[in-house]
Amino acid sequence: MEQTEKFFIIDFDSTFIQTEGLETLAEIILQKNPQKTKILTQIREIANLGMEGKISLEETLEKRLNLLTFHKSDLLELIKVLKKKITPSFKRNKKFFKQFKNNIYIISGGFKEFIFPVVEEYGILEKNILANEFLYDKKGNITGFDKTKLTAKSGGKAQAIKDLKIKGEVIIIGDGFTDLEARNLGGADKFVAFSENVSRDIVTENADRVVKNFDEFLYFHNLPRSLSYPKSKIKVLLLENIDTQAIDIFKKEGYQVEEIKRALDEDELAEKIKDISILGIRSKTKVTKKVLENAEKLKAVGTFTIGIDQMDLSALLNFGVAVFNAPYQNTRSVVELVIGEMIMLMRGVVEKNNQLHKGSWEKSAKGSNEIRGKTLGIIGYGSIGSQLSVLAENLGMDVIFYDKVEKLALGNAKRASSMDEVLKKADVVSIHVSGDKTLNTNLISEKEFAKMKNGVIFLNLARGFIVDIKALVKNIKSGKIRGAGIDVFPDEPKSKGDPFASELQGLPNVIITPHIAGSTEEAQRNIAEFVSGKLIDFMNTGNTNLSVNFPNITLPEQGSSHRLLHLHKNMLGILSKINSVLASHNINILGQYLKTNEEVGYVITDVNKAYNKEVIEEMKKIEGTIRLRVLY
């Protein structure tokens, strides 16, 4: 069946450009006028009344122009400004305008003299501009406007479109009442409310469709576009009070963002995630196979923490979902808290503070020591353990550490041959191992405490399940451990303000904190910027550098090609099959990149745009395919 040819009537003010032309002109010519603020307010109020249909278009124009005195030459500066104010989604789809220039019209209650110079670089024809025109005196002063033009009259937009006698489907795109009215009066078949710059209830409530940007409009009408999927359709769910910096970054990218301050349990998340493309969590939300079975659109998960043990990474990989974390961004914050607690506990400050709050002056040097000259034992020498090592040594401590993986010692730190060696020699023991439950559950229990020195300081700011709490309490009460700093617990509340109970409460010289080691404003900002940046980069380009479950690959810029991202099980011959499909359709490969790990392979192929869409379906059917995504 032959498709009806489509024609597009696009409003200029607050649609094609981000602002309102006459208002911008007023700002230019009133720069040195002491009444500038008052006059601009009046102009905006008049414009809004017109956009909402409360006064006629002719009245709107006349009242605004009566407030201004200007010359033809002032339009040159206006045109320079408006060229910089073109709406971003129109700007990135310039090729569409040039391709469909004969089917595109610009309509406006504004003026052709400044509209055409702004839109002509998009290939829009001068004869396709339906707008008003100024009247001038002999000196070039603007004295008014041509009231015979249809676009200067109420209902005139509809008649101006009718007079074109277009044979095809006419779609009008705009943000104002007069654009809606053009459809209602028979000038267009459909009205699409455009809300990227401004949204008016009276307009959106009566539109055939509302779009957040031009990408979305082109997507819905299956028209050529610069983006494979409109960013305004990408939904982001952020849980557990993630820093607002991340929200701002995602919104600036054009994504829809929903924030929930608390963690969600499995059933809640399984229900909530159905139309989510990007999920952001911290440490308490669990991403399980059950959750993923409901996550039809999920492309990526960002954990705004170092830890990744709250996620089923294998299931995420099998569902084709990339995971990114923040491996380094809060290390300094954690290390500073360790150092601070170490000093407070070694000096007995906690007990002295408690006694003074009760009114008892316990001034004494007994049991109060410097950390200088003491031995710090670090279990786990990753990014946190190694940075702690450097700072502690600068404070005059001797450092000994143990890690199951061979690690280069920093400074004068010494690598122990076993964990037992560290426990026996250290005056302070600090735990910084990974969150792998299979390896590290009850890593420190009664047997390990027995090997420590009498009067040891013990710190755990890693994961709650690493330490046997009953054994820890027993050794604090016996005096074996003279002080402890615990930031993590086997069972932690989901939300701020929830009740908390632990056997550690009320014990002498014990600092307990609510999992805040990495929770500084600086760290949370850094994490928000890093993780959101990685997620956006993955969505936009397919880059997986520093992903914790995908093969890591950094890609060159995409250019004008289409990018095919093929994630598959690590099987022999997949690349050959991909290329066979492409070759059978005579597709020109512009670039190809492959990276594998033990479980999967990730093939990125850049191709020219001349390919049959059947190619995509054939690639999806290749044995072992987990997910295929197309970017352009």
C-alpha positions as CSV (number, residue, x, y, z in Angstrom):
1,M,0.0,0.0,0.0
2,E,1.4,3.4,-1.0
3,Q,2.2,5.6,1.9
4,T,0.8,9.2,2.1
5,E,3.5,11.8,1.7
6,K,4.2,13.8,4.8
7,F,4.6,17.5,5.1
8,F,6.0,19.3,8.2
9,I,4.9,22.7,9.4
10,I,7.3,23.8,12.2
11,D,6.7,26.7,14.5
12,F,9.7,29.1,14.9
13,D,9.6,30.8,18.3
14,S,10.3,28.5,21.3
15,T,10.3,25.5,18.9
16,F,12.9,25.8,16.2
17,I,14.7,28.3,18.4
18,Q,14.9,28.1,22.2
19,T,13.6,31.6,22.8
20,E,11.0,34.0,21.4
21,G,12.3,36.2,18.6
22,L,10.6,39.5,19.5
23,E,11.5,39.1,23.1
24,T,15.2,38.6,22.2
25,L,15.0,41.7,20.0
26,A,13.6,43.7,22.9
27,E,16.5,42.5,25.1
28,I,19.0,43.7,22.5
29,I,17.5,47.2,21.9
30,L,16.7,47.9,25.5
31,Q,20.2,47.1,26.9
32,K,20.8,50.7,28.0
33,N,17.1,51.6,28.7
34,P,16.5,52.2,32.4
35,Q,13.0,50.8,31.9
36,K,14.3,47.5,30.4
37,T,13.1,45.1,33.1
38,K,9.6,46.7,33.2
39,I,9.2,46.6,29.4
40,L,10.5,43.1,29.1
41,T,8.1,41.9,31.7
42,Q,5.2,43.5,29.8
43,I,6.3,41.9,26.5
44,R,6.5,38.4,28.1
45,E,3.1,38.8,29.7
46,I,1.5,39.8,26.4
47,A,3.3,36.9,24.6
48,N,2.0,34.4,27.1
49,L,-1.5,35.7,26.8
50,G,-1.3,35.2,23.1
51,M,0.3,31.7,23.4
52,E,-2.5,30.7,25.7
53,G,-5.2,32.1,23.3
54,K,-6.4,34.7,25.7
55,I,-5.9,37.6,23.3
56,S,-5.8,37.7,19.5
57,L,-2.5,37.3,17.6
58,E,-2.9,40.7,15.9
59,E,-3.3,42.3,19.3
60,T,-0.3,40.4,20.7
61,L,1.9,41.7,17.9
62,E,0.6,45.3,18.0
63,K,1.0,45.6,21.8
64,R,4.5,44.3,21.8
65,L,5.7,46.4,18.9
66,N,4.2,49.5,20.4
67,L,6.6,49.1,23.4
68,L,9.6,49.1,21.2
69,T,11.5,51.6,18.9
70,F,14.1,50.1,16.6
71,H,15.8,50.2,13.2
72,K,16.2,47.6,10.5
73,S,19.9,47.4,11.4
74,D,19.0,46.0,14.8
75,L,17.8,42.9,13.1
76,L,21.4,42.0,12.2
77,E,22.4,41.6,15.9
78,L,19.2,39.7,16.5
79,I,20.0,37.2,13.7
80,K,23.5,36.6,15.2
81,V,22.0,35.8,18.6
82,L,19.2,33.6,17.3
83,K,21.6,31.4,15.3
84,K,23.2,30.5,18.6
85,K,19.7,29.7,20.1
86,I,18.7,27.0,17.7
87,T,17.1,24.2,19.6
88,P,19.7,21.4,20.1
89,S,17.5,18.5,18.8
90,F,16.9,20.5,15.5
91,K,20.6,21.4,15.3
92,R,21.7,17.7,15.4
93,N,19.2,16.7,12.8
94,K,20.3,19.2,10.1
95,K,20.6,16.4,7.5
96,F,16.9,15.7,7.9
97,F,16.0,19.3,7.0
98,K,18.2,19.3,3.9
99,Q,16.8,15.9,2.8
100,F,13.2,16.9,3.2
101,K,13.5,20.7,2.4
102,N,10.6,20.6,-0.1
103,N,8.3,19.2,2.5
104,I,9.2,21.5,5.4
105,Y,7.6,24.8,6.2
106,I,8.4,27.3,9.0
107,I,5.4,29.1,10.4
108,S,5.4,31.9,12.8
109,G,3.7,35.0,14.2
110,G,7.2,36.4,14.1
111,F,8.9,38.1,11.2
112,K,10.4,36.7,8.0
113,E,13.2,39.3,8.1
114,F,15.0,37.5,10.9
115,I,13.5,34.0,10.5
116,F,14.9,33.2,7.0
117,P,18.6,34.1,7.8
118,V,18.4,31.8,10.8
119,V,16.9,28.7,9.0
120,E,18.4,29.0,5.5
121,E,21.6,27.1,6.5
122,Y,19.2,24.1,7.2
123,G,18.2,24.1,3.6
124,I,14.8,25.5,4.3
125,L,13.4,27.4,1.3
126,E,12.5,31.1,1.6
127,K,9.2,30.5,-0.2
128,N,8.4,27.9,2.6
129,I,8.4,30.5,5.3
130,L,4.9,31.6,6.5
131,A,5.5,34.6,8.6
132,N,4.8,38.3,9.1
133,E,6.8,41.2,7.6
134,F,7.8,44.6,9.1
135,L,6.8,48.0,7.7
136,Y,9.6,50.6,7.5
137,D,9.9,54.4,6.9
138,K,12.4,55.9,4.5
139,K,15.1,55.9,7.1
140,G,14.7,52.2,7.9
141,N,12.9,52.6,11.2
142,I,10.4,49.9,11.8
143,T,6.9,51.5,12.0
144,G,4.7,48.4,12.3
145,F,3.8,45.3,10.5
146,D,1.8,44.2,7.4
147,K,-1.6,43.4,8.8
148,T,-2.8,41.8,5.6
149,K,-0.6,38.8,6.2
150,L,-2.6,35.8,7.3
151,T,0.0,35.0,10.1
152,A,-0.9,38.3,11.7
153,K,-4.5,37.3,12.2
154,S,-6.2,35.0,14.7
155,G,-6.8,31.7,12.9
156,G,-4.6,32.9,10.1
157,K,-2.0,30.1,10.5
158,A,-4.6,27.6,9.5
159,Q,-5.7,29.6,6.4
160,A,-2.0,30.2,5.4
161,I,-1.5,26.4,5.5
162,K,-4.7,25.7,3.6
163,D,-3.7,28.1,0.9
164,L,-0.6,26.0,0.2
165,K,-3.0,23.3,-1.1
166,I,-0.7,20.5,0.1
167,K,-1.5,17.0,-1.2
168,G,-0.5,14.7,1.6
169,E,-0.5,14.4,5.4
170,V,0.2,17.8,7.1
171,I,1.7,17.7,10.6
172,I,2.2,20.9,12.5
173,I,4.8,21.0,15.3
174,G,4.8,23.8,17.9
175,D,4.4,24.9,21.4
176,G,1.7,27.5,21.3
177,F,-2.1,27.9,21.2
178,T,-2.0,29.3,17.6
179,D,-0.2,26.1,16.4
180,L,-2.9,24.0,18.1
181,E,-5.6,26.2,16.6
182,A,-4.2,25.6,13.1
183,R,-5.1,21.9,13.4
184,N,-8.5,22.7,15.0
185,L,-9.4,25.0,12.1
186,G,-8.4,22.4,9.5
187,G,-5.0,23.6,8.5
188,A,-3.3,20.4,9.6
189,D,-4.1,16.7,10.0
190,K,-2.2,16.4,13.3
191,F,-0.7,18.7,15.9
192,V,2.4,17.6,17.8
193,A,3.2,19.6,21.0
194,F,6.9,20.3,21.2
195,S,8.0,20.7,24.9
196,E,11.9,20.8,24.7
197,N,11.9,24.5,25.4
198,V,8.5,25.3,27.0
199,S,5.4,23.3,27.9
200,R,1.9,24.8,28.2
201,D,-0.9,22.7,29.6
202,I,-3.6,24.0,27.3
203,V,-1.5,23.0,24.4
204,T,-0.2,19.6,25.5
205,E,-3.5,18.4,26.8
206,N,-5.1,18.8,23.4
207,A,-2.2,17.6,21.2
208,D,-2.3,14.4,19.1
209,R,1.1,13.7,20.6
210,V,3.6,15.4,22.9
211,V,7.3,15.1,22.2
212,K,10.2,16.3,24.4
213,N,12.5,16.9,21.4
214,F,12.7,16.6,17.6
215,D,14.6,13.2,17.9
216,E,11.5,11.8,19.5
217,F,9.3,13.2,16.8
218,L,11.5,11.6,14.1
219,Y,11.6,8.4,16.0
220,F,7.8,8.1,16.2
221,H,7.4,8.8,12.5
222,N,10.2,6.5,11.5
223,L,12.1,9.3,9.8
224,P,15.9,9.6,9.3
225,R,17.5,11.0,12.4
226,S,20.9,11.6,14.0
227,L,20.1,9.3,17.0
228,S,19.0,5.7,16.8
229,Y,16.8,6.2,19.9
230,P,15.7,9.5,21.3
231,K,17.4,10.3,24.6
232,S,14.1,11.6,26.1
233,K,12.8,8.1,25.9
234,I,15.6,6.7,28.0
235,K,14.5,6.3,31.6
236,V,16.9,6.3,34.5
237,L,16.0,5.0,38.0
238,L,18.3,6.2,40.8
239,L,18.0,4.6,44.2
240,E,19.4,5.1,47.7
241,N,19.9,8.8,47.8
242,I,22.5,9.0,45.0
243,D,24.1,12.5,44.8
244,T,22.1,15.1,42.9
245,Q,25.1,15.7,40.6
246,A,24.2,12.4,38.9
247,I,20.6,13.5,38.5
248,D,21.7,16.8,36.9
249,I,24.1,15.0,34.5
250,F,21.5,12.5,33.3
251,K,18.9,15.3,32.9
252,K,21.3,17.4,31.0
253,E,21.9,14.5,28.6
254,G,18.2,14.5,28.0
255,Y,17.2,11.3,29.9
256,Q,14.1,10.9,32.0
257,V,15.2,10.6,35.6
258,E,13.3,9.1,38.6
259,E,14.8,9.3,42.1
260,I,13.9,7.1,45.1
261,K,15.8,7.9,48.3
262,R,15.7,4.4,49.7
263,A,16.7,0.9,48.6
264,L,14.0,-1.3,47.0
265,D,13.6,-5.0,47.8
266,E,13.5,-7.6,45.1
267,D,9.8,-7.5,44.5
268,E,9.6,-3.7,44.4
269,L,12.5,-3.5,42.0
270,A,11.2,-6.3,39.8
271,E,8.0,-4.2,39.3
272,K,9.7,-0.8,39.0
273,I,12.4,-1.8,36.5
274,K,10.1,-2.9,33.6
275,D,10.7,0.2,31.4
276,I,14.0,1.4,32.9
277,S,17.1,1.6,30.6
278,I,19.7,2.7,33.3
279,L,19.6,1.7,37.0
280,G,21.7,3.4,39.6
281,I,22.1,1.9,43.0
282,R,24.4,1.9,46.1
283,S,25.1,-1.0,48.4
284,K,21.7,-2.1,49.7
285,T,19.7,-2.7,46.6
286,K,20.1,-6.3,45.2
287,V,20.0,-6.9,41.5
288,T,19.0,-10.5,41.1
289,K,18.0,-12.8,38.3
290,K,14.3,-12.3,39.2
291,V,14.7,-8.6,38.8
292,L,16.4,-9.0,35.5
293,E,13.7,-11.2,34.2
294,N,11.4,-8.2,34.4
295,A,14.0,-5.7,33.0
296,E,13.1,-5.7,29.3
297,K,14.7,-2.4,28.5
298,L,17.7,-2.4,30.9
299,K,21.0,-1.7,29.2
300,A,23.3,-0.8,32.1
301,V,23.6,-0.7,35.9
302,G,25.8,1.7,37.8
303,T,26.7,1.0,41.4
304,F,27.7,4.3,42.9
305,T,30.0,2.5,45.3
306,I,33.2,0.5,45.1
307,G,31.5,-2.7,46.0
308,I,29.7,-4.9,43.4
309,D,28.7,-7.9,45.6
310,Q,25.0,-6.7,45.7
311,M,24.6,-7.7,42.1
312,D,24.4,-11.1,40.3
313,L,27.1,-10.2,37.8
314,S,26.8,-13.5,35.9
315,A,23.0,-13.0,35.4
316,L,23.6,-9.4,34.3
317,L,26.1,-10.5,31.7
318,N,23.7,-13.2,30.4
319,F,21.0,-10.6,30.0
320,G,23.4,-8.3,28.2
321,V,23.5,-5.6,30.9
322,A,26.7,-3.7,31.4
323,V,27.8,-2.9,35.0
324,F,30.0,0.1,36.1
325,N,31.2,1.0,39.6
326,A,33.3,3.6,41.2
327,P,36.6,1.8,42.0
328,Y,38.7,4.8,43.1
329,Q,36.4,7.8,43.7
330,N,35.9,7.5,47.5
331,T,39.1,5.9,48.5
332,R,40.4,9.1,50.1
333,S,37.3,9.5,52.2
334,V,37.5,5.9,53.5
335,V,41.2,6.3,54.3
336,E,40.7,9.6,56.2
337,L,38.1,8.0,58.4
338,V,40.4,5.0,59.1
339,I,43.2,7.3,60.1
340,G,40.9,9.5,62.3
341,E,39.4,6.5,64.1
342,M,42.8,4.9,64.6
343,I,44.1,8.0,66.4
344,M,40.9,8.4,68.5
345,L,40.9,4.8,69.6
346,M,44.6,4.8,70.3
347,R,44.2,7.9,72.5
348,G,41.1,6.6,74.2
349,V,39.2,9.6,73.1
350,V,35.9,7.8,72.8
351,E,35.7,6.8,76.5
352,K,37.0,10.2,77.7
353,N,34.3,11.9,75.5
354,N,31.6,9.7,77.0
355,Q,32.7,10.4,80.6
356,L,32.9,14.1,80.0
357,H,29.4,14.2,78.6
358,K,28.3,12.6,81.8
359,G,30.1,15.3,83.8
360,S,33.2,13.3,84.9
361,W,36.6,14.9,84.3
362,E,38.8,11.9,83.5
363,K,42.1,13.6,82.6
364,S,44.9,11.0,82.4
365,A,47.6,9.8,80.1
366,K,47.1,6.2,81.0
367,G,46.1,4.1,78.0
368,S,46.6,7.1,75.7
369,N,49.2,6.5,72.9
370,E,50.5,8.1,69.8
371,I,50.2,6.1,66.5
372,R,53.8,7.1,65.6
373,G,56.0,4.1,65.9
374,K,53.1,1.6,66.0
375,T,52.7,-1.1,63.4
376,L,49.6,-1.0,61.1
377,G,48.5,-4.3,59.7
378,I,46.4,-4.0,56.5
379,I,44.4,-7.0,55.3
380,G,43.6,-6.3,51.6
381,Y,46.0,-4.1,49.6
382,G,43.7,-2.7,46.9
383,S,43.1,1.0,46.2
384,I,42.0,1.7,49.8
385,G,44.5,-0.4,51.5
386,S,47.5,0.9,49.5
387,Q,46.5,4.5,50.0
388,L,46.1,3.9,53.7
389,S,49.6,2.4,53.7
390,V,51.1,5.6,52.3
391,L,49.3,8.0,54.6
392,A,50.0,5.9,57.7
393,E,53.7,5.7,56.9
394,N,53.7,9.5,56.5
395,L,52.4,9.7,60.1
396,G,55.3,7.6,61.3
397,M,53.7,4.1,61.4
398,D,55.4,0.9,60.2
399,V,53.1,-0.8,57.7
400,I,52.7,-4.5,57.0
401,F,50.1,-5.9,54.7
402,Y,48.7,-9.1,53.3
403,D,46.7,-9.7,50.0
404,K,45.9,-12.9,48.3
405,V,47.0,-11.4,45.1
406,E,50.6,-10.3,44.6
407,K,50.7,-6.6,45.1
408,L,53.6,-4.1,44.8
409,A,54.4,-2.6,48.2
410,L,54.3,1.2,48.3
411,G,56.9,3.2,50.2
412,N,58.5,1.2,53.0
413,A,55.5,-1.1,53.5
414,K,56.3,-4.8,53.9
415,R,54.3,-7.6,52.3
416,A,53.6,-10.5,54.8
417,S,53.6,-14.1,53.7
418,S,50.3,-14.8,55.4
419,M,47.4,-13.1,57.1
420,D,48.5,-14.7,60.3
421,E,51.8,-12.9,60.2
422,V,50.0,-9.5,60.0
423,L,47.6,-10.4,62.9
424,K,50.6,-11.4,65.1
425,K,52.7,-8.3,64.5
426,A,50.2,-5.4,64.2
427,D,49.2,-2.9,66.9
428,V,46.4,-1.8,64.6
429,V,44.5,-4.2,62.2
430,S,42.5,-2.6,59.4
431,I,40.4,-4.7,57.0
432,H,40.0,-3.8,53.4
433,V,39.2,-7.0,51.5
434,S,36.7,-7.4,48.7
435,G,33.0,-8.0,49.1
436,D,33.1,-11.6,47.8
437,K,31.0,-13.5,50.3
438,T,32.3,-16.9,49.2
439,L,35.9,-15.9,50.0
440,N,35.5,-13.5,52.9
441,T,32.5,-14.4,55.1
442,N,33.7,-14.5,58.7
443,L,37.3,-14.0,57.5
444,I,38.0,-12.6,61.0
445,S,36.5,-14.7,63.7
446,E,37.5,-16.2,67.1
447,K,40.6,-18.0,65.7
448,E,41.9,-14.8,64.1
449,F,41.3,-12.6,67.1
450,A,43.2,-15.1,69.2
451,K,46.3,-14.5,67.0
452,M,46.3,-10.8,67.5
453,K,48.3,-8.9,70.1
454,N,46.7,-8.1,73.4
455,G,45.5,-4.5,73.4
456,V,45.1,-4.4,69.6
457,I,43.0,-1.7,67.8
458,F,40.7,-3.3,65.3
459,L,39.0,-1.6,62.3
460,N,36.5,-2.9,59.7
461,L,35.3,-0.4,57.1
462,A,34.9,-3.0,54.3
463,R,31.8,-5.3,54.6
464,G,29.8,-6.4,57.6
465,F,29.9,-10.2,56.9
466,I,33.7,-10.2,57.0
467,V,33.8,-10.1,60.8
468,D,32.1,-12.5,63.3
469,I,30.4,-9.9,65.5
470,K,29.9,-12.2,68.5
471,A,33.6,-13.0,68.5
472,L,34.5,-9.3,68.2
473,V,32.2,-8.4,71.1
474,K,33.7,-11.2,73.3
475,N,37.2,-10.0,72.6
476,I,36.3,-6.3,73.3
477,K,34.8,-7.3,76.6
478,S,37.8,-9.4,77.6
479,G,40.2,-6.5,76.9
480,K,42.0,-8.4,74.1
481,I,40.8,-5.6,71.8
482,R,41.3,-2.3,73.4
483,G,39.3,-0.4,70.8
484,A,37.3,-1.0,67.7
485,G,36.0,1.1,64.8
486,I,33.2,-0.6,62.9
487,D,31.4,1.1,59.9
488,V,29.7,-2.0,58.4
489,F,27.4,-4.6,59.8
490,P,26.0,-8.0,58.8
491,D,22.5,-6.6,58.8
492,E,22.0,-2.9,57.9
493,P,18.8,-0.8,57.7
494,K,17.6,0.0,54.2
495,S,16.9,3.7,54.8
496,K,18.0,6.7,56.8
497,G,16.1,6.9,60.1
498,D,15.3,3.2,60.3
499,P,16.0,1.5,63.7
500,F,19.3,-0.2,64.3
501,A,20.5,-2.6,66.9
502,S,23.9,-4.3,67.5
503,E,25.7,-6.0,70.3
504,L,28.5,-3.4,69.8
505,Q,26.3,-0.6,71.2
506,G,27.5,0.7,74.5
507,L,30.8,-1.1,74.6
508,P,33.9,1.0,75.8
509,N,36.2,2.6,73.3
510,V,34.1,1.4,70.3
511,I,33.2,3.7,67.4
512,I,30.3,2.5,65.4
513,T,29.2,4.5,62.3
514,P,26.3,3.9,59.8
515,H,28.3,2.8,56.7
516,I,29.6,6.3,56.0
517,A,33.3,5.6,55.3
518,G,32.9,6.7,51.7
519,S,30.1,9.2,52.4
520,T,31.6,12.6,52.1
521,E,30.3,15.3,49.9
522,E,33.5,15.3,47.9
523,A,33.4,11.5,47.4
524,Q,29.7,11.4,46.5
525,R,30.2,14.1,43.9
526,N,33.2,12.4,42.4
527,I,31.3,9.1,42.3
528,A,28.2,10.7,40.8
529,E,30.3,12.3,38.0
530,F,32.3,9.2,37.3
531,V,29.6,6.5,37.2
532,S,27.0,8.6,35.4
533,G,29.7,9.5,32.8
534,K,30.6,5.8,32.3
535,L,26.9,4.9,31.9
536,I,26.2,7.7,29.4
537,D,29.4,6.9,27.4
538,F,28.2,3.3,27.2
539,M,24.7,4.3,26.0
540,N,26.0,6.7,23.4
541,T,29.1,4.9,22.0
542,G,29.1,1.3,23.4
543,N,32.4,1.9,25.3
544,T,32.9,-0.6,28.1
545,N,36.2,0.7,29.6
546,L,36.2,-0.2,33.3
547,S,33.0,-2.2,33.1
548,V,33.1,-4.9,35.8
549,N,31.4,-7.6,33.7
550,F,31.8,-6.8,30.0
551,P,35.0,-7.1,28.1
552,N,36.7,-3.7,28.4
553,I,37.1,-1.8,25.1
554,T,37.6,1.9,24.3
555,L,36.3,2.8,20.9
556,P,37.3,5.6,18.5
557,E,34.7,8.3,17.7
558,Q,31.8,6.9,15.7
559,G,31.6,9.6,13.0
560,S,28.7,9.2,10.6
561,S,28.5,5.4,10.6
562,H,26.1,3.1,12.2
563,R,27.5,1.1,15.0
564,L,26.4,-2.5,15.6
565,L,27.2,-3.8,19.1
566,H,27.0,-7.6,19.3
567,L,27.4,-9.3,22.7
568,H,27.6,-13.0,22.5
569,K,28.7,-16.1,24.4
570,N,32.4,-16.8,23.9
571,M,32.1,-19.4,21.2
572,L,34.2,-20.2,18.1
573,G,33.3,-18.7,14.8
574,I,30.9,-15.9,16.0
575,L,33.0,-13.1,14.3
576,S,33.1,-15.1,11.1
577,K,29.3,-15.5,11.2
578,I,28.8,-11.8,11.8
579,N,30.9,-10.9,8.8
580,S,29.2,-13.5,6.7
581,V,25.9,-11.8,7.3
582,L,27.3,-8.4,6.5
583,A,29.0,-9.7,3.4
584,S,25.9,-11.4,2.1
585,H,24.2,-7.9,2.1
586,N,27.2,-6.2,0.5
587,I,27.7,-4.0,3.6
588,N,30.9,-1.9,3.8
589,I,32.6,-2.3,7.1
590,L,34.3,0.9,8.2
591,G,35.8,-0.4,11.4
592,Q,35.6,-3.5,13.6
593,Y,36.7,-4.2,17.2
594,L,36.6,-7.4,19.2
595,K,37.3,-8.1,22.9
596,T,36.5,-11.3,24.8
597,N,36.7,-12.6,28.4
598,E,36.1,-16.1,29.6
599,E,32.3,-15.9,29.2
600,V,31.5,-13.5,26.4
601,G,32.7,-11.7,23.3
602,Y,31.9,-8.1,22.4
603,V,32.1,-7.2,18.7
604,I,31.7,-3.6,17.6
605,T,31.2,-3.1,13.9
606,D,31.0,0.4,12.2
607,V,29.2,0.2,8.9
608,N,28.0,2.7,6.3
609,K,24.3,3.5,6.4
610,A,23.3,1.8,3.2
611,Y,22.1,-1.5,4.6
612,N,18.9,-3.5,4.7
613,K,17.2,-3.7,8.1
614,E,17.0,-7.5,7.7
615,V,20.6,-7.5,8.6
616,I,19.8,-6.7,12.2
617,E,17.3,-9.6,12.5
618,E,19.9,-12.0,10.9
619,M,22.6,-10.9,13.4
620,K,20.2,-11.4,16.3
621,K,19.6,-15.0,15.2
622,I,23.3,-15.9,15.2
623,E,23.8,-18.8,17.7
624,G,25.2,-17.5,21.0
625,T,23.9,-13.9,20.6
626,I,23.0,-12.3,23.9
627,R,22.1,-8.8,22.8
628,L,22.5,-6.7,19.6
629,R,22.2,-3.0,19.8
630,V,22.4,-0.4,17.0
631,L,23.8,3.1,17.6
632,Y,23.9,6.1,15.2
